[in-house]
Amino acid sequence: MSYCFERKFEMTKQELKELITPEFLSTLHSAVECCGWDVDMVESMNFCDWCYNVAGQPLPKYDMSFELEDE
């Protein structure tokens, strides 16, 4: 990455950190668990983890124990 891009990214990340509240993280974590495998669960968990890292919070544990419903 170029120096300018890295600097812009860090500034944006710092600004974003101020918006990532505990309530937001809780809602995001719940949404990831709720949507489960209806979406790409791995990518959803990666994004959720990234948000927790930006906020400087410990990564959440995911409850993967859900029953598949018959359609």
Secondary structure by P-SEA (a helix, b strand, c coil): ccaaaaaaaaaaaaaaaaaccaaaaaaaaaaaaaaccccaaaaaaaaaaaaaaaacccbbbbccccccccc
